[in-house]
Amino acid sequence: MESTTSLPADPHAIALLRGGARAAVTVAVLGLHLRGAVEAGRGTLRTSGPVPRESAPTLARAVHATLHRPAGLRQLLDRRGVRDALAGLRGELGTAGLLRTVLPGPTFRARRALKDLRGGHPLPAHRYGLSVEDKLLLVALHGDKALSALAPRFTREAGLTDQGPAGPELRRPPRDGGDGGDGSAGGSGPV
């Protein structure tokens, strides 16, 4: 799959190509939440800790910095630091030939690479055992359906989707520690 190598490894960039600014910011918010830096409540987001020591992408740092005042996703998209980080990401994708500036949107090459990457990374049968990076990539590729399945409580509390879960939630492993017939082991509680 040579075309998938032309996409950046950054899930924020992949989400921007697939679904625009809202998708990219959603991936940033989820990543911060999964690393303990953002929490949700009543349709808003707020910081709950420092940005992790790992080299956080520019968009994630901008989202975290602007959440010194709680905000919903729409408000977050309007904040200057987030807009500036999105503009920088768009510029990088444009320079790489993945995003058109005239008639804005992903190029044919980017759409093809996204399709190939999505085909190689379908939603799994359950959400347990996935790394943070795996979850972010799945949400970047599959959008609200993956978001509702991989982090249902956070998605609901933060108001990240316009509706409830977009499809069946991923199955939980049996509580008795069995493998449920799918070869998976039990995991931790809900995300």
Secondary structure, 3 states (H helix, E strand, C coil): CHHHHHCCCCHHHHHHHHHCHHHHHHHHHHHHHHCCCEEEECCEEEECCCCCCCCCCHHHHHHHHHCCCCECHHHHHHCHHHHHHHHHHHHHHHHCCCEECCCCEECHHHHHHHHHHHHHCCCCCCCCCCCHHHHHHHHHHHCHHHHHHHCHHHHHHHCCCCCCCCCCCCCCCCCCCCCCCCCCCCCCCCC
